[in-house]
Amino acid sequence: MSTGEPGPRQGAAGPRQQPSDKEAADSPQETGPEVTEAEDKQEERDQPQDAWSARRDLVDHSPKAMGVGDNARFGGSLVARDQHGVSGGLVAGDVIMGSKTEIYHFGISATSHGSGEVPPSTLDRLAPFFVTDESIFESLLARLRAERVIVLSGPHFTGRRTAALMLLRRLGVSPVRSLVRDTTPAQLVQQLGGSQHSAKGYVLCDLTTRRDQPLREPHLLAARDQLTEEDAYLVITVGPTAALEDISAVEWKPPSPADVLRRHLLELTGEATTDRLLALPAVSAFLGRDHQLREVAFFARHLKRYADGEVTEEAVGTFSLFTLESQVQEWFDENEELIPLRDKAFLIALAAFDGGPYALTAELSDLLYAFLQDTANSALQPQVPVFGTHIGKRLQLARATGYPEEENTEWGPVTQSKAAFLDNRVSLVLLREVWTGHPSARPALVQWLQRLAGDGRPLVRTRAASTVAVLAYADLPSTMALIIEPWAASHLFRHRLVAVNALTLAHLLEAPNIPSILDSWCESEDPAMRWVAIRAYGLIGAERPEQTLAALRSAVHKEYKPVDEDGDEEDIDELMVKQLAQSVELLLLSPAGERVLAELLHRLDQDRAVHDLALRGFLSACARRKEDARDGRPLILDWYATSAADGGPAAGGIARLWRSALDDRRHTRAALEELAGWIRAADHDPATERALAGLLPALVATGPEHQRLSHLLRTVRGEDGAAPPPVAARLLTVLPHRR
């Protein structure tokens, strides 16, 4: 859990003077008196978080799309092979890099429907493909007949325009005229009737409204009067964020993508070919994603080309990702009228905090909006409505959903209202698009990430790291120069730890060259860089334990400096040695624990520095309990019991490290304290008692060893200094007598 203090209040103040990229790279902190004062308070209590709890935060708070707990490359997993998170078969790196397959472009980007008559042939062409619930559609028809004008409300690209045209066609009115979307509510009546606008049916898609110019009931009443006079009808469509006042809009319920796809395929091919195409695994995967109806229609045409032998099955499989990329590009290519800058900031923040608490995402998106606005126009103060858009409307725009879920926090599990994209690939594609496709946004994004890295909340810092990991995969050189290296060189442990996590997650995504970067930093003369490399080794070193331990041994020698000619006394950097030991701890408790243990034993007597590193790391690992419960079974003891029962070599290795630690005067006290903790844990759990009863005889090979352990069992204190626990007397009986 985090040892940091809460960060400065977010979202309240706008950014200071926009720094250049070079300045952003050189300084991990935002400048300005308010921020500086907050950072001064952070520095006063800035201490390195221990590696085990930092790893737990990383697992708890990383995006599910990264599959941290399930990824075998991620070190630090428990010996019992407990895993966290979900993977869902997602290959994150492939998603970040894009579809790669050349696909015929169907024009998926948004199209603007201008003013003019809709040809009857267009209505006839759309009719066979239209899918709807007839009972609902008939009720809409009845309302349109009675009221002359109705407003259909719903997300973009859910078939609202087609439904509007089909309503007018079903009424039998002709001609039908499409009104320009820039029509304001006050101009609505002017667009109806008159010789130059002679029509019996009108459709106005995505009516332009603003907070100060909402669509009001008087506008509709005036339009109804005009329509009655002309014996005409009007269907207006609006998006989920449209400003409506005293208007009873009808919520449009779109048909299912599967029904739409089947209808299109039947019209394009035939029943037999449709059934064959719908049975393809790629089609099932496509329908399992959150695809818009326009994308479903394009997919049907793509499948027709596949059936005709014009495209490959691979192209069918990558079409889903292609449409997702087109959607993300569309979000950021649209002008400010369609998707305001504040909404774009929310999309970026949701990509960073996908699956996180909605309130936190919204809070930090407003902070990003301030930075982006400063880049776009520093003279314009960002306007953030205190009681702005409703959560449901915001999530509709983002093709996301809200849901309650338990979140692990510093104060235990807490149920929170979360928000996530319906398609778990969106966040990866979106972050890559913003970072590589819109370089002008980089200064604001770097400032935002710097602020997140200094936040007091572990979830915020972890998501800053996961975001940077995606950016590093997409563009490693720029991400290293602008973000990761300044964090790694920071004098604040908090920033360094975010660099550790960013490099770890980037490696998990299979970004290139991360191990070589760590190898270089581990040999650096900069202690901050060495600290980052050492901590990262503990998280990713399990996939190459021998090389990692060799690097840690080389690093530990830098921290032992002789102070006399004989080398008997040494000046030791305790802080750095502690970090080295904690990395060894994580490696011991990783899936590569057996190989790590064997390597530690092989080099145990190499020299004092290596000997101390092995014992410090081992004793740190001995302190870890199952599920981190105070009285939980020690993980190393559980490992010993399993190995002893199976006749594995780990049992003997664990016993040897225990005997070495107890017999080394530099480690005896720490070893006895850890063993006393195991005895107290055994008093709460019979299985722990049985495992400890099997281990203790292996720790007694000499008279002094028997004397040391028997004294411990007779004098060990219970919880809170109470009398020796009853289990101590029972364990005393298993000690073999030695002269």
VEXGUBA-803029 format. One record per residue (C-alpha): x, y, z; residue in three letters. Coordinates in steps of 0.05 Angstrom, whole numbers, plus 5000, padded with zeros to 4 digits. Example, Ala and Ser with C-alpha at 12.3 -4.5 7.8 and 13.67 -1.06 7.14 Angstrom:
BEGIN
524649105156ala/527349795143ser/
//
This chain:
BEGIN
500050005000met/502150704988ser/506151085040thr/505051745003gly/500752325023glu/494752544982pro/496752964923gly/494453674908pro/487153784894arg/485953614821gln/481853974769gly/481154634807ala/486455064775ala/488755104703gly/495854994680pro/501555484686arg/505955724629gln/506455174576gln/513454874578pro/517254644517ser/518453904505asp/525553984531lys/523054314595glu/517853774603ala/523253254596ala/527953594646asp/522853694701ser/517953164726pro/514153684766gln/509354224745glu/511954914762thr/508255464800gly/507755674873pro/501555264889glu/504354614861val/511254744890thr/508354824959glu/504554164952ala/510853824926glu/514854084985asp/509953725031lys/510653094989gln/518253124994glu/518053165069glu/514952475073arg/517452175008asp/519951475025gln/520850864980pro/514850404982gln/517049694997asp/517349254935ala/512148744957trp/506649254970ser/508549644908ala/507749014867arg/500948894899arg/498749604879asp/501249474808leu/497248824803val/491049124836asp/490749764796his/493449594726ser/488349584669pro/485148904659lys/486748944585ala/494148864603met/492848204640gly/498248344691val/496247784739gly/495447264684asp/501847424647asn/507246914660ala/512647424644arg/510647844703phe/515047674762gly/513147704835gly/507447204831ser/506346804894leu/509746124901val/502845824907ala/501846094836arg/496146554856asp/494346994797gln/490547634790his/486847984734gly/484047734668val/487047654599ser/481447434553gly/486447224500gly/488047954486leu/494848064452val/495648784474ala/501748934432gly/498248734368asp/492449194385val/497049784398ile/500649694332met/494149654293gly/490749204244ser/496649214195lys/492248884142thr/490349294080glu/482749324079ile/478349644026tyr/476050294057his/468450344059phe/468351054085gly/466850884157ile/468251594180ser/462352034195ala/458752324136thr/455052984134ser/447952964107his/446653634074gly/440153974058ser/436153733999gly/430953253974glu/431952523990val/430952133925pro/425451603928pro/430551103902ser/434651213965thr/428651054009leu/427150433967asp/434450213972arg/434550284048leu/427849944061ala/429949214051pro/435749294099phe/431749634155phe/430849214218val/426249414274thr/421449184327asp/414849264290glu/410649394352ser/415249964374ile/415650234303phe/408050244297glu/407550644362ser/412451144334leu/408351194270leu/402051314310ala/405351864350arg/408152194287leu/401252194254arg/398152514315ala/403553024333glu/406553164264arg/413553214295val/417552744340ile/424552774368val/428652124367leu/434352124418ser/440051634419gly/447551534407pro/450551674340his/450651114288phe/444950704318thr/440450764257gly/436651384278arg/437051714209arg/434751084174thr/429151004224ala/427051724211ala/426851624136leu/423150964143met/417851294187leu/416551814133leu/416551274079arg/411650844118arg/407051444124leu/407251484048gly/409252224046val/413152483987ser/417552843973pro/422052784034val/427053334047arg/433253304091ser/434653944130leu/441754184144val/444153994213arg/446754694228asp/439554924234thr/438555214304thr/432155124343pro/430255844330ala/431155744254gln/427055094252leu/420455394229val/423955794174gln/426355144143gln/419254864136leu/414255024080gly/414655554026gly/415355423952ser/422855323955gln/422254804010his/415954453986ser/415753764018ala/411153314056lys/416452994099gly/422553294134tyr/428252974170val/433253374211leu/439052954236cys/443153164296asp/439853844307leu/445054344332thr/443554554404thr/447654904458arg/446555024531arg/444555734516asp/440455524455gln/436654894475pro/430854594436leu/424654814474arg/417354624471glu/415455294437pro/419955114379his/416254464369leu/409354784377leu/411155304323ala/413754754278ala/407454344289arg/403054924268asp/407055014205gln/406954264189leu/399454234200thr/398454804152glu/402854454100glu/400053744117asp/407253524128ala/411253134180tyr/418053234213leu/422752754249val/428553054288ile/434352634313thr/438852864370val/444852574406gly/445252374479pro/448253044499thr/443353494462ala/440654084502ala/433053974509leu/428154364551glu/421054144565asp/421553644508ile/419152924512ser/424152594465ala/423251864445val/429151424461glu/431151034400trp/432250294413lys/436750024358pro/436149304332pro/441448794351ser/447748774309pro/446548034295ala/439648174266asp/442348744223val/448148314198leu/443647744179arg/438748194143arg/444348524103his/447547854084leu/440847574062leu/439848164016glu/447048153990leu/447947393982thr/442746873998gly/440446434055glu/445545874045ala/451446354038thr/448946764097thr/448746144142asp/455745954120arg/458546654133leu/455146724201leu/458546074223ala/465546364214leu/469346454280pro/471347164258ala/463947344251val/462447094322ser/468447494348ala/466048114311phe/458948064339leu/461947954409gly/464848664406arg/461149324414asp/460449504341his/455850044314gln/450549884263leu/454250264208arg/460249824222glu/455849204219val/453249424151ala/460349534125phe/462248854153phe/456648524114ala/459348824050arg/466348584070his/463647884081leu/460447914012lys/467248063982arg/470047474021tyr/464647013995ala/466347253925asp/473747093936gly/476047813934glu/478947844005val/482347334051thr/479747034116glu/485347424151glu/482248074126ala/475547854154val/478847724222gly/482248404225thr/476148804203phe/473848904274ser/480249234295leu/480249644232phe/473349934248thr/475650084319leu/481650464293glu/477050854246ser/472451034304gln/478351284347val/481151704290gln/474251994278glu/473652214351trp/479952634346phe/479152864274asp/472253154286glu/471653904297asn/470154224364glu/462854304349glu/461553564343leu/466353324397ile/468753894442pro/475753904470leu/473153734540arg/469953104513asp/476452914478lys/480053004544ala/474952544576phe/476252014523leu/483752044536ile/482752014611ala/477951424604leu/483251064562ala/488251174619ala/483250974674phe/479250454636asp/475650034687gly/477150534742gly/472550964785pro/468451434742tyr/468952014790ala/476551964789leu/476651934713thr/472152544706ala/476252934757glu/482852804722leu/479852904653ser/478253624672asp/485553714692leu/487653454624leu/482653904590tyr/485954514624ala/492754304597phe/489954174527leu/486354834526gln/492755184546asp/496154874486thr/490455044438ala/489455754463asn/493055984525ser/489156634527ala/482656254536leu/480956034607gln/478155324606pro/470755304625gln/468854694666val/461454664686pro/460954454759val/454654054745phe/455853864673gly/453953284629thr/450452694660his/454752074668ile/450251654624gly/450752134566lys/458252194573arg/459151444571leu/454551374511gln/458951844472leu/465051444492ala/461750774476arg/462950584549ala/458950314607thr/458350434681gly/457949894734tyr/459249784808pro/465349374827glu/469849264887glu/476449634886glu/482449484930asn/484650104967thr/489450295023glu/483450225070trp/481149545045gly/476149344990pro/471049884973val/465349844923thr/465750404872gln/462050634810ser/466750474752lys/466950634678ala/469950224621ala/469850214546phe/465149674520leu/470949424476asp/477149294518asn/481649464459arg/479550194455val/484250454508ser/490450164475leu/488550414406val/486451094431leu/492851234470leu/497051024410arg/492951474364glu/493552084409val/501051994421trp/503251834350thr/497752134308gly/496952804344his/503953044366pro/501353734383ser/497753424443ala/504353154472arg/506253754515pro/499553754550ala/499552994557leu/506552994587val/504553534638gln/498453134656trp/502352494666leu/507452854708gln/501853104753arg/498952394758leu/505752114777ala/505952574838gly/498852404861asp/497952104929gly/493251554905arg/496450884884pro/491250774830leu/492851444797val/500351324797arg/499450614771thr/495050854714arg/500151394697ala/505150824690ala/500550384649ser/498950964602thr/506351104592val/507550364579ala/502850394519val/506251024494leu/512950684501ala/510650104459tyr/508250584405ala/514351044407asp/519850834455leu/525051384440pro/520351974451ser/517051654512thr/523751514545met/526252224532ala/520052604551leu/517252194608ile/520851574634ile/527951834640glu/525852464678pro/521852034726trp/527651544734ala/532552114749ala/527952454798ser/530052554871his/523052334891leu/522051594903phe/514851664882arg/516751874811his/522151334807arg/517050804825leu/512451034770val/518350954722ala/519450254749val/512150074736asn/512150394667ala/518249994645leu/515349354675thr/508649434639leu/512049634575ala/516148994578his/509848604592leu/506948894528leu/513348674494glu/516049364480ala/523149284453pro/529749354491asn/527149424562ile/531948904592pro/537949234558ser/535649914585ile/535549624656leu/542249294647asp/545249964626ser/541950344684trp/544249824734cys/551349984716glu/550150734717ser/553651204764glu/546951554777asp/544051234840pro/536951424820ala/537651044754met/540650444790arg/534950454840trp/529750424783val/533449854749ala/534149454813ile/526749514830arg/524649344759ala/529048724760tyr/524848444816gly/518648504773leu/520948254705ile/527247874722gly/523747204733ala/523947054659glu/531547064660arg/533346944733pro/540746764725glu/542347404685gln/538147824733thr/541647554794leu/548347674761ala/546348404750ala/544048464822leu/550648164848arg/554448664806ser/550149224834ala/550949014906val/558549044900his/557849794885lys/554549894952glu/559949554995tyr/565950014999lys/572049835043pro/573950365094val/580450045119asp/586449725085glu/584549015103asp/577349095079gly/574648845145asp/570249465154glu/565749695097glu/561350295085asp/554650025061ile/549050415028asp/543450105069glu/537850415027leu/540450134962met/542249454992val/535149415019lys/532349524949gln/536848984922leu/534548504976ala/527248654961gln/528348494887ser/531347824908val/525247724952glu/520547824893leu/524647354849leu/524446814903leu/516846874906leu/516046864831ser/514546274785pro/522146224775ala/523246124850gly/526645444843glu/531745704794arg/532846324837val/533845904899leu/538845454864ala/542846054839glu/542946374908leu/545545734940leu/550845654885his/553646344899arg/552246384973leu/559446364996asp/562346774939gln/563747394982asp/560647795038arg/556448254993ala/553347674955val/552347275019his/548747855052asp/544547984990leu/542047264989ala/540447245064leu/537147935065arg/532847745005gly/531047075036phe/529047365103leu/524847895069ser/521247345031ala/520146965097cys/516047545122ala/510747475068arg/504247135085arg/498746815044lys/493847355022glu/498047845063asp/494047655125ala/497547795191arg/496747075214asp/496846775145gly/501346185128arg/508446415110pro/509446315035leu/516546055042ile/514245555095leu/508645325049asp/513645244993trp/518144835040tyr/512444375060ala/510344244988thr/517544104966ser/518943655026ala/512643245011ala/514543174938asp/521943034952gly/524043664915gly/530744014923pro/527644674947ala/526444395017ala/533844285028gly/535644954999gly/530745325044ile/533444965105ala/540545145085arg/538845885078leu/535445875146trp/541545555179arg/546146065146ser/541946655168ala/541446395240leu/548946265243asp/551146935214asp/551847455270arg/549848005221arg/543147655208his/541747245270thr/537247755303arg/533047865240ala/532647105228ala/530246975300leu/525047515294glu/522247215229glu/522346515259leu/518646775320ala/513347055273gly/512546375241trp/511546065310ile/506046565326arg/502846425259ala/503045675275ala/499045815338asp/493146035293his/493545495239asp/494644745248pro/497244675176ala/502645195191thr/504344835255glu/505244175217arg/509644505165ala/513944845218leu/514544195256ala/517343885193gly/522344455182leu/525244555252leu/528943885255pro/532444065190ala/535244695223leu/538644315279val/545143965260ala/549644205317thr/549244325391gly/549345085385pro/543745055334glu/539544635382his/541045115439gln/539145725397arg/532445445374leu/530545125440ser/531845795474his/527446145422leu/521745665433leu/522045745508arg/522346505507thr/518446705446val/513047205464arg/505847145441gly/501747685409glu/502848375440asp/508148115487gly/503747585519ala/506346935548ala/509346425500pro/503946125456pro/502045385470pro/504645175402val/511845345424ala/511844785475ala/509244285424arg/514544495373leu/519944435426leu/518743685427thr/520543595354val/527643875361leu/532843315357pro/538043325413his/545143495392arg/551443485434arg/
//
